[in-house]
Amino acid sequence: MPWHCLGLPPPTDRRYLTNRMVNDHASARAFLRRSSESLRDAAKELDDHLGFQRFLAPLTRQEGPPLPSPPTPGGRRR
């Protein structure tokens, strides 16, 4: 049975469509790979930053409540 009786595109069109699907698939995989690499790098940078913050937190923590700010000259008087 010929291809046109089955409702199929001509063989050259099928080859074109197959090649196009292969190219589209390869492009999509490359896009996903680049996106994945960028996301991985951003997650690593964030993890490094948060690790540094955790390291600094005990060093910068004050003992007891914070001290009140000193009175300003010309402040309110009772």
N, C-alpha and C positions, 0 to 999 in steps of 0.2 A: 504494500500500500504506500503511495507517495506521501511525502511529508505534509503537503498542503491539504490532503484529505483528513489527516489527523489533527489539523488545526495548529500545527507546529510552525514556527518561523523558518524561513529558508536556512540551510546549513550555514551560510556565511553570517547571517544574523545571530544564529545560536552561538557561533564561535565568538562573535563580537560581544554578545551578552555574557558569555562565560568569562572572557578576558576582562570585561568590565567588572564583573563580580569579584574576580581574583584581585584586580587592582583596588577596588573599593575595600575589600577585606584587608589587604596589606596596608592600605592607608589608615584604616580604622585601628588596626593593631599597633601601628607606629604611633598614632595619636595617643592611644591608651598607654603605651609604654612610656612616652614622654610625660604624660600626666601623672603616671604612677611614680616616676622618678622624681618629679617636682614635689609631689605630695610626700614622698619618703624623705626628701631633703628638708622640707618644711617641718615635718614631725620630729626629725632629728634635731633641728635647730631649736625648736620649742622645748624639747626634752633637755637639751643642754642648758638653755636659759633657765628653765624651772629648777634644774639641778643646782645651778649657780645660786639662784634665789634661796633654795633650801640651805645651801652652804652658808650664805650670808646672814640668814635670819637669826641664828643664835648669836652671831658676833655683834649684831646691831641692836639686839633686844636690851632694853634698859631694865634694871632691877627696880621693882616697885612701880608705883604710878608715876606718870610724867610730872615734872615740876611745873608749877604755875608760871605763867609768863611774868616778867618783872613789870612793875607799875610804870606807866609812861608819864613823863613830866607833863604837868598841866591837866592831869586826869581829874575826875570828879572828886569833890571833897564833901564830907558830911558836916 
